[in-house]
């Protein structure tokens, strides 16, 4: 039997109402990482934006592989570090996999914002490097390495669709 640890943090507004703010999940191997990605994919919607941040080797691309597999994409998923964006059209919805790690100049000239409205799903690795080009509504996932196999994922939804997504899948 495997165990996944989930922590849910609440924030209270001035009226005393609660609102979900952050979720933390501990994963202990690549299979669990892919399972979490597949759970999120099960609630996909057009123009979804998922932002992945964390150290090299923390599991960002493994997450994308799990998401793509659940989406029905058959191509091999690799990090688009040198391409910046890889587009996949063989799944239920188009997948736009972005890796902005090597981006040196402004993101505006790359047209990232155009991808957010193409009816597909945009997953951005190293998104903190292009904060000015991210939509207000999105799902941020921070990856933290604990040890060789263990990662903690912190999910932060921005907007009702992403809050609903987190509450139904995590």
Backbone as CSV, one residue per row, in Angstrom:
resi,resn,N_x,N_y,N_z,CA_x,CA_y,CA_z,C_x,C_y,C_z
1,UNK,0.837,-1.169,0.000,0.000,0.000,0.000,0.888,1.240,0.000
2,UNK,0.573,2.206,-0.886,1.350,3.434,-0.902,0.565,4.549,-0.246
3,UNK,1.284,5.480,0.317,0.666,6.610,0.997,1.141,7.897,0.344
4,UNK,0.221,8.779,0.086,0.533,10.107,-0.411,0.058,11.077,0.660
5,UNK,0.931,11.959,1.084,0.585,12.925,2.124,0.074,14.191,1.456
6,UNK,-1.107,14.610,1.849,-1.697,15.824,1.299,-1.956,16.792,2.445
7,UNK,-1.450,18.000,2.314,-1.720,19.067,3.280,-2.512,20.134,2.544
8,UNK,-3.588,20.604,3.140,-4.383,21.667,2.550,-4.345,22.853,3.502
9,UNK,-3.997,24.010,2.969,-3.909,25.217,3.769,-5.046,26.145,3.380
10,UNK,-5.675,26.780,4.362,-6.795,27.671,4.136,-6.386,29.105,4.424
11,UNK,-7.064,30.004,3.750,-6.909,31.419,4.040,-8.311,31.960,4.340
12,UNK,-8.411,32.876,5.260,-9.690,33.454,5.638,-9.746,34.897,5.156
13,UNK,-10.897,35.279,4.571,-11.041,36.671,4.170,-11.633,37.481,5.322
14,UNK,-11.877,38.765,5.105,-12.326,39.640,6.185,-13.714,39.265,6.713
15,UNK,-14.508,38.516,5.939,-15.834,38.068,6.379,-15.768,36.751,7.144
16,UNK,-14.594,36.197,7.291,-14.452,34.933,7.987,-14.705,33.720,7.110
17,UNK,-14.950,33.937,5.808,-15.156,32.830,4.888,-13.812,32.177,4.579
18,UNK,-13.839,30.872,4.367,-12.599,30.188,4.015,-12.486,30.079,2.508
19,UNK,-11.267,30.052,2.052,-10.953,29.872,0.650,-9.690,29.041,0.583
20,UNK,-9.676,28.026,-0.266,-8.512,27.190,-0.434,-7.362,28.030,-0.968
21,UNK,-6.170,27.836,-0.442,-5.046,28.602,-0.942,-3.974,27.694,-1.523
22,UNK,-3.468,26.794,-0.742,-2.373,25.933,-1.186,-2.667,24.479,-0.856
23,UNK,-2.130,23.603,-1.670,-2.155,22.170,-1.417,-0.709,21.693,-1.498
24,UNK,-0.325,20.804,-0.617,1.000,20.189,-0.695,0.836,18.686,-0.748
25,UNK,1.537,18.065,-1.681,1.489,16.619,-1.836,2.917,16.094,-1.858
26,UNK,3.170,15.020,-1.125,4.465,14.353,-1.139,4.383,13.156,-2.074
27,UNK,5.292,13.091,-3.032,5.374,11.940,-3.934,6.715,11.264,-3.715
28,UNK,6.712,9.941,-3.818,7.907,9.174,-3.484,8.566,8.489,-4.674
29,UNK,7.994,8.637,-5.874,8.608,8.031,-7.060,7.961,8.613,-8.317
30,UNK,8.520,8.249,-9.470,8.018,8.780,-10.739,6.588,8.335,-11.021
31,UNK,6.236,7.126,-10.618,4.882,6.631,-10.860,3.847,7.498,-10.144
32,UNK,4.139,7.870,-8.894,3.219,8.747,-8.166,3.151,10.128,-8.817
33,UNK,4.288,10.616,-9.316,4.310,11.921,-9.990,3.413,11.872,-11.229
34,UNK,3.540,10.802,-11.993,2.731,10.674,-13.204,1.248,10.502,-12.857
35,UNK,0.954,9.815,-11.772,-0.424,9.628,-11.337,-1.077,10.955,-10.963
36,UNK,-0.338,11.817,-10.299,-0.870,13.137,-9.933,-1.151,13.950,-11.199
37,UNK,-0.223,13.904,-12.143,-0.424,14.619,-13.411,-1.652,14.081,-14.139
38,UNK,-1.829,12.769,-14.125,-2.982,12.153,-14.791,-4.287,12.535,-14.102
39,UNK,-4.275,12.658,-12.786,-5.467,13.110,-12.063,-5.850,14.525,-12.475
40,UNK,-4.860,15.391,-12.598,-5.131,16.773,-13.016,-5.632,16.797,-14.455
41,UNK,-5.024,15.967,-15.312,-5.453,15.906,-16.713,-6.912,15.497,-16.825
42,UNK,-7.382,14.657,-15.906,-8.764,14.182,-15.970,-9.782,15.321,-15.844
43,UNK,-9.355,16.464,-15.342,-10.222,17.634,-15.192,-9.810,18.765,-16.132
44,UNK,-9.136,18.419,-17.208,-8.620,19.425,-18.148,-9.732,20.264,-18.751
45,UNK,-9.371,21.413,-19.275,-10.290,22.263,-20.004,-9.483,23.099,-20.991
46,UNK,-10.109,23.518,-22.101,-9.390,24.327,-23.094,-8.825,25.602,-22.467
47,UNK,-7.649,25.977,-22.909,-6.925,27.176,-22.463,-6.398,27.065,-21.038
48,UNK,-6.262,25.841,-20.543,-5.681,25.598,-19.218,-4.197,25.974,-19.255
49,UNK,-3.726,26.603,-18.198,-2.310,26.965,-18.077,-1.785,26.417,-16.753
50,UNK,-0.725,25.606,-16.846,-0.088,25.024,-15.665,1.366,25.464,-15.660
51,UNK,1.797,26.069,-14.564,3.149,26.595,-14.428,3.943,25.726,-13.450
52,UNK,5.091,25.225,-13.906,5.913,24.325,-13.102,7.229,24.997,-12.753
53,UNK,7.549,25.037,-11.466,8.793,25.644,-11.012,9.481,24.738,-10.011
54,UNK,10.800,24.718,-10.053,11.584,23.906,-9.137,12.971,23.658,-9.712
55,UNK,13.795,23.065,-8.893,15.182,22.812,-9.283,15.272,21.855,-10.471
56,UNK,16.449,21.849,-11.106,16.728,20.836,-12.125,16.580,19.460,-11.491
57,UNK,15.941,18.549,-12.199,15.789,17.191,-11.701,14.704,17.006,-10.660
58,UNK,13.830,17.987,-10.500,12.797,17.880,-9.463,11.533,17.166,-9.936
59,UNK,11.418,16.889,-11.216,10.281,16.120,-11.715,9.326,16.864,-12.621
60,UNK,9.684,18.047,-13.050,8.784,18.839,-13.893,8.458,18.121,-15.203
61,UNK,9.469,17.634,-15.887,9.235,16.958,-17.161,8.526,15.621,-16.959
62,UNK,8.791,14.937,-15.869,8.065,13.694,-15.560,6.581,14.001,-15.407
63,UNK,6.257,15.096,-14.749,4.867,15.527,-14.611,4.247,15.720,-15.995
64,UNK,4.952,16.412,-16.882,4.430,16.657,-18.232,4.226,15.336,-18.967
65,UNK,5.137,14.390,-18.808,4.988,13.074,-19.449,3.708,12.387,-18.992
66,UNK,3.435,12.422,-17.689,2.213,11.817,-17.168,0.968,12.496,-17.697
67,UNK,0.997,13.808,-17.758,-0.137,14.581,-18.268,-0.364,14.251,-19.736
68,UNK,0.710,14.250,-20.523,0.612,13.976,-21.958,0.104,12.561,-22.211
69,UNK,0.587,11.615,-21.442,0.148,10.229,-21.593,-1.359,10.125,-21.360
70,UNK,-1.859,10.753,-20.313,-3.292,10.727,-20.026,-4.098,11.457,-21.097
71,UNK,-3.484,12.442,-21.721,-4.129,13.205,-22.787,-4.213,12.394,-24.081
72,UNK,-3.472,11.298,-24.136,-3.478,10.442,-25.320,-2.382,10.754,-26.315
73,UNK,-1.396,11.513,-25.900,-0.278,11.856,-26.781,0.690,10.679,-26.812
74,UNK,1.042,10.248,-28.009,1.897,9.068,-28.166,3.360,9.419,-28.418
75,UNK,3.647,10.656,-28.781,5.034,11.050,-29.019,5.832,11.010,-27.718
76,UNK,7.142,10.843,-27.849,8.029,10.881,-26.688,8.111,12.326,-26.209
77,UNK,7.895,12.523,-24.925,7.931,13.864,-24.333,9.326,14.101,-23.766
78,UNK,9.971,15.137,-24.257,11.264,15.553,-23.722,11.177,17.046,-23.424
79,UNK,12.063,17.510,-22.598,12.055,18.922,-22.249,12.415,19.763,-23.472
80,UNK,11.626,20.792,-23.767,11.920,21.642,-24.923,12.914,22.758,-24.621
81,UNK,13.938,22.451,-23.839,14.878,23.470,-23.387,15.459,24.297,-24.533
82,UNK,15.848,23.659,-25.624,16.472,24.395,-26.724,15.447,24.886,-27.735
83,UNK,14.272,24.286,-27.772,13.220,24.709,-28.697,12.343,25.798,-28.089
84,UNK,12.310,25.921,-26.800,11.438,26.789,-26.004,10.015,26.211,-25.943
85,UNK,9.409,25.888,-27.102,8.047,25.349,-27.116,7.995,24.120,-28.020
86,UNK,7.347,23.056,-27.533,7.021,21.897,-28.359,5.507,21.776,-28.373
87,UNK,4.963,21.581,-29.560,3.520,21.478,-29.729,3.153,20.035,-30.069
88,UNK,2.138,19.513,-29.386,1.654,18.152,-29.610,0.167,18.227,-29.920
89,UNK,-0.233,17.623,-31.038,-1.627,17.688,-31.478,-2.309,16.318,-31.535
90,UNK,-1.639,15.264,-31.100,-2.205,13.919,-31.244,-3.113,13.501,-30.086
91,UNK,-3.297,14.343,-29.100,-4.136,14.002,-27.942,-5.524,14.597,-28.036
92,UNK,-6.272,14.467,-26.958,-7.646,14.987,-26.901,-7.692,16.494,-27.116
93,UNK,-6.699,17.192,-26.599,-6.535,18.631,-26.804,-5.068,18.870,-27.153
94,UNK,-4.771,19.957,-27.857,-3.360,20.269,-28.110,-2.626,20.532,-26.797
95,UNK,-1.361,20.125,-26.755,-0.501,20.390,-25.596,0.658,21.249,-26.060
96,UNK,0.850,22.369,-25.386,1.964,23.272,-25.667,2.908,23.204,-24.470
97,UNK,4.010,22.503,-24.661,4.981,22.275,-23.584,6.101,23.294,-23.757
98,UNK,6.264,24.154,-22.779,7.237,25.245,-22.845,8.291,25.067,-21.761
99,UNK,9.514,25.378,-22.117,10.611,25.393,-21.152,11.360,26.690,-21.388
100,UNK,11.235,27.615,-20.448,11.800,28.952,-20.641,13.106,29.152,-19.874
101,UNK,13.737,28.043,-19.474,14.967,28.101,-18.686,16.054,28.922,-19.380
102,UNK,16.202,28.782,-20.670,17.266,29.463,-21.404,16.841,30.801,-21.996
103,UNK,15.654,31.236,-21.689,15.150,32.485,-22.234,15.912,33.658,-21.622
104,UNK,16.577,34.414,-22.460,17.394,35.532,-21.989,16.699,36.884,-22.181
105,UNK,15.844,36.967,-23.195,15.210,38.263,-23.469,13.735,38.208,-23.106
106,UNK,13.067,39.316,-23.307,11.662,39.431,-22.928,10.787,38.368,-23.560
107,UNK,9.825,37.917,-22.795,8.946,36.845,-23.261,7.936,37.344,-24.287
108,UNK,7.694,38.657,-24.344,6.686,39.191,-25.252,6.990,38.827,-26.708
109,UNK,8.250,38.832,-27.099,8.562,38.570,-28.497,8.398,37.108,-28.880
110,UNK,8.221,36.213,-27.908,8.015,34.805,-28.212,6.539,34.453,-28.389
111,UNK,5.630,35.344,-28.060,4.209,35.115,-28.262,3.591,34.092,-27.333
112,UNK,4.104,33.983,-26.115,3.546,33.014,-25.172,2.056,33.234,-24.943
113,UNK,1.651,34.480,-24.839,0.256,34.788,-24.551,-0.678,34.240,-25.623
114,UNK,-0.203,34.127,-26.855,-1.020,33.568,-27.932,-1.382,32.112,-27.653
115,UNK,-0.493,31.372,-27.024,-0.756,29.964,-26.734,-1.895,29.779,-25.736
116,UNK,-2.074,30.736,-24.850,-3.062,30.599,-23.785,-4.499,30.620,-24.296
117,UNK,-4.686,31.040,-25.536,-6.040,31.142,-26.093,-6.225,30.287,-27.340
118,UNK,-5.379,29.315,-27.568,-5.464,28.444,-28.747,-6.350,27.221,-28.519
119,UNK,-7.001,27.118,-27.364,-7.890,26.004,-27.103,-7.194,24.756,-26.596
120,UNK,-5.909,24.846,-26.334,-5.151,23.705,-25.832,-4.771,23.887,-24.380
121,UNK,-3.749,23.146,-23.984,-3.228,23.214,-22.625,-1.771,23.646,-22.702
122,UNK,-1.426,24.682,-21.970,-0.046,25.174,-21.910,0.561,24.751,-20.578
123,UNK,1.672,24.030,-20.649,2.414,23.679,-19.441,3.791,24.312,-19.582
124,UNK,4.146,25.143,-18.613,5.359,25.961,-18.699,6.328,25.576,-17.596
125,UNK,7.503,25.063,-17.986,8.565,24.786,-17.017,9.380,26.052,-16.823
126,UNK,9.774,26.316,-15.577,10.545,27.501,-15.182,9.728,28.782,-15.377
127,UNK,8.439,28.713,-15.114,7.546,29.844,-15.378,7.890,31.101,-14.588
128,UNK,8.577,30.948,-13.444,8.913,32.146,-12.664,9.796,33.103,-13.457
129,UNK,10.421,32.627,-14.525,11.284,33.474,-15.347,10.493,34.375,-16.292
130,UNK,9.189,34.085,-16.464,8.372,34.904,-17.364,7.097,35.374,-16.668
131,UNK,7.193,35.745,-15.429,6.016,36.157,-14.642,5.167,37.198,-15.355
132,UNK,5.802,38.117,-16.070,5.066,39.179,-16.754,4.212,38.653,-17.902
133,UNK,4.481,37.439,-18.339,3.758,36.878,-19.483,2.786,35.775,-19.093
134,UNK,2.540,35.612,-17.814,1.625,34.566,-17.361,0.223,35.138,-17.202
135,UNK,-0.800,34.329,-17.498,-2.164,34.816,-17.289,-2.489,34.881,-15.799
136,UNK,-3.429,35.711,-15.444,-3.833,35.820,-14.033,-4.385,34.497,-13.528
137,UNK,-5.197,33.834,-14.340,-5.794,32.560,-13.946,-4.931,31.418,-14.463
138,UNK,-4.455,30.591,-13.512,-3.550,29.500,-13.856,-3.346,28.637,-12.618
139,UNK,-2.644,27.530,-12.809,-2.264,26.678,-11.694,-0.751,26.685,-11.588
140,UNK,-0.231,27.128,-10.446,1.207,27.086,-10.174,1.516,25.827,-9.381
141,UNK,2.562,25.116,-9.793,3.018,23.954,-9.040,4.509,24.117,-8.795
142,UNK,4.881,24.141,-7.524,6.287,24.250,-7.129,6.786,22.864,-6.720
143,UNK,7.919,22.463,-7.286,8.515,21.153,-7.021,9.717,21.339,-6.102
144,UNK,9.745,20.592,-5.024,10.869,20.675,-4.090,11.448,19.278,-3.889
145,UNK,12.764,19.177,-4.061,13.459,17.906,-3.864,13.694,17.698,-2.375
146,UNK,13.257,16.547,-1.867,13.487,16.191,-0.475,14.671,15.231,-0.380
147,UNK,14.655,14.203,-1.201,15.779,13.271,-1.297,15.767,12.682,-2.706
148,UNK,16.555,11.646,-2.936,16.717,11.094,-4.285,15.387,10.776,-4.966
149,UNK,14.425,10.286,-4.218,13.148,9.885,-4.808,11.966,10.745,-4.391
150,UNK,12.048,11.427,-3.276,10.902,12.127,-2.701,10.860,13.590,-3.136
151,UNK,9.659,14.014,-3.514,9.417,15.407,-3.890,8.176,15.900,-3.156
152,UNK,8.160,17.175,-2.841,6.959,17.817,-2.328,6.491,18.775,-3.416
153,UNK,5.216,18.647,-3.776,4.608,19.519,-4.771,3.649,20.454,-4.061
154,UNK,3.803,21.726,-4.287,2.923,22.736,-3.702,2.083,23.329,-4.837
155,UNK,0.781,23.171,-4.725,-0.147,23.633,-5.746,-0.783,24.931,-5.282
156,UNK,-0.778,25.927,-6.170,-1.414,27.199,-5.849,-2.319,27.591,-7.018
157,UNK,-3.630,27.430,-6.825,-4.560,27.797,-7.894,-4.814,29.303,-7.917
158,UNK,-4.926,29.829,-9.114,-5.270,31.244,-9.323,-6.543,31.261,-10.157
159,UNK,-7.657,31.546,-9.547,-8.933,31.597,-10.251,-9.818,30.413,-9.894
160,UNK,-11.122,30.614,-10.046,-12.106,29.611,-9.641,-11.940,28.282,-10.359
161,UNK,-11.691,28.299,-11.670,-11.529,27.037,-12.404,-10.386,26.207,-11.819
162,UNK,-9.317,26.866,-11.424,-8.156,26.152,-10.889,-8.379,25.745,-9.431
163,UNK,-9.137,26.545,-8.692,-9.502,26.142,-7.314,-10.384,24.890,-7.368
164,UNK,-11.347,24.892,-8.307,-12.211,23.721,-8.482,-11.396,22.502,-8.913
165,UNK,-10.458,22.712,-9.801,-9.594,21.637,-10.270,-8.845,21.009,-9.105
166,UNK,-8.242,21.826,-8.271,-7.481,21.311,-7.119,-8.387,20.598,-6.126
167,UNK,-9.529,21.174,-5.843,-10.400,20.548,-4.840,-10.978,19.229,-5.345
168,UNK,-11.094,19.040,-6.652,-11.653,17.793,-7.161,-10.592,16.726,-7.458
169,UNK,-9.328,17.103,-7.570,-8.312,16.116,-7.962,-7.251,15.853,-6.906
170,UNK,-7.080,16.740,-5.953,-6.015,16.574,-4.972,-6.566,16.168,-3.619
